[in-house]
Amino acid sequence: MNYEKIKQIGVVIIIVIAIIILGMVAINQTLGFFYKSQFLQSPCALCVDINPEWGRCYDIINSEMKNPTQSNSIEFDISKIEIK
């Protein structure tokens, strides 16, 4: 084998390695974006998907937040405050 043929094979190997590295970086960034966007949109739902045994607790907490009961509300009576 002469020097030119070795040089061409080396260039091809470098190009193949560069394409593989760029592909891996692209896949990593795509997956990172997907999971970060999903986590920022609904972290509780993602937690329930990962831990299905917590689904009942999530449903209870979620329903209490949407429909607060009278016992969960705090009321202040400021009618008897005197300002001097």
C-alpha positions in Angstrom: 0.0 0.0 0.0 1.3 3.4 -0.8 1.0 6.6 1.2 -1.9 8.0 -0.8 -4.1 5.0 -0.2 -3.4 5.1 3.6 -4.1 8.8 3.7 -7.5 8.2 1.9 -8.4 5.4 4.4 -7.5 7.7 7.3 -9.6 10.5 6.0 -12.6 8.1 5.5 -12.2 6.8 9.1 -12.0 10.3 10.5 -15.2 11.3 8.6 -17.0 8.2 9.8 -16.0 8.9 13.4 -17.1 12.5 13.1 -20.5 11.5 11.7 -21.0 9.0 14.5 -20.0 11.6 17.2 -22.4 14.2 15.6 -25.2 11.7 15.6 -24.7 10.8 19.2 -24.6 14.4 20.2 -27.8 15.1 18.2 -29.6 12.1 19.8 -28.5 13.2 23.3 -29.7 16.7 22.8 -33.0 15.6 21.4 -33.7 13.2 24.3 -32.6 15.8 26.8 -34.9 18.4 25.3 -37.8 16.0 25.3 -37.5 14.9 28.9 -36.7 18.4 30.2 -39.8 19.9 28.4 -42.0 17.0 29.7 -40.6 17.5 33.3 -41.2 21.3 33.2 -44.7 20.9 31.9 -46.0 18.3 34.4 -43.5 17.1 37.0 -46.2 15.4 39.1 -47.6 13.5 36.2 -44.1 12.4 35.2 -43.5 11.2 38.8 -46.7 9.2 38.8 -45.7 7.6 35.5 -42.4 6.6 37.0 -43.9 5.5 40.4 -47.4 4.2 39.7 -47.9 3.3 43.4 -48.1 7.1 44.1 -51.0 7.6 41.7 -53.7 7.5 44.4 -51.9 10.2 46.5 -51.4 12.3 43.4 -55.1 12.1 42.5 -56.1 13.1 46.1 -53.7 16.0 46.2 -54.7 17.2 42.7 -58.4 17.1 43.5 -57.9 19.0 46.8 -56.0 21.7 44.9 -58.7 22.0 42.2 -61.6 22.0 44.7 -60.5 23.4 48.1 -62.8 22.7 50.9 -63.9 25.1 53.6 -61.5 23.4 56.2 -58.5 24.2 54.0 -59.3 27.9 53.7 -58.0 30.5 56.1 -60.2 33.5 57.1 -59.1 36.6 59.0 -61.5 38.9 60.8 -60.0 42.4 60.7 -63.2 44.3 61.7 -62.1 44.5 65.4 -58.7 46.0 64.8 -58.3 49.5 66.1 -55.7 51.8 64.5 -54.5 54.6 66.8 
